[in-house]
């Protein structure tokens, strides 16, 4: 058993320059129930060609999210730009 659980705050409502933040907690038996925590925060940007864009910073700590390396601990920070198709 185990698996992900999380929470998200996103007052986007189609408006640009609105903040969002997420937190995700993940455990699984294959890592002896060690917890991986992922936090992400950022802002929604103005739409381009009817696509919603967001700029974010993400931090991860815990077992690697890449299955073949899950026995190894990972700590990473990432800057991202994502959009909806």
N, C-alpha and C positions, 0 to 999 in steps of 0.2 A: 504494500500500500504506500501511501505518501503522495507527493505531488505538489503542484503549485497552489499558492494562495496569494491574493494581492488586493490592493486598494488603489483607486485612482481619483484624482481631483482634476476636473477639466470643465471650466465654465465657458468653453469655446463659443458655442451658439453662432458659429459662422463669422465671428468678428476677429479681425487681426489684432495682434499685440496682446492677446490674452494669455496668462500663464497656465501651465499645467504641471502636474507632478504625479509620479506613480511609484509604488513600492511593490516588489514581488519577493515572496519567500518560497523557496523550493527545497524539498527534501526527497530523498529516494533511498531505498534499501541498498542499492549498489554502492553508495558512498557511506555506508554504516550510519545512515540518518544524519549526516553532517548537513548543515543548513547553508544554502547559497542565498545571498541577499542581493537584489538588484534595485537601485534607486535611479530614477530619471526625472529631470526637471527641465523646463524650457518654455518657449513662447510659440504661439501660432503666428505665422507670417501672412502677409496679404496673399490672396489666391493668385495663381498664374494659370491661365487657360482653364478655369473652373476646377483646378486641383488645389486642395488644401495643403499647405506646407507648414512644417514645424521645425524649429531649430532646438536642439536639446543637448544636454550633457548627461551621460549615464555612468554610474559607478557600480561595479560588481565585486563581490568578495565571497569566496567559498569554493566548493569543488568546481572544476572547469565545466562550462556548459557544453563543451564538445565531448560527446559520449566516450570516445576512445581514450580521453585523457582525464576522466572524472576522478581517478585516484589522486590527481595532482591538484593542489590548491591554486586558485587564480585570484589575482587582484588586478583590476583594470579600470581605466577611465577612458571614455570615448566621447567625441564630439560628433553629433549627427545632424543630418538634414534629411527629413523623410516627407513623403507626400502620399496622398491617397490616389489610387488609379482612377 
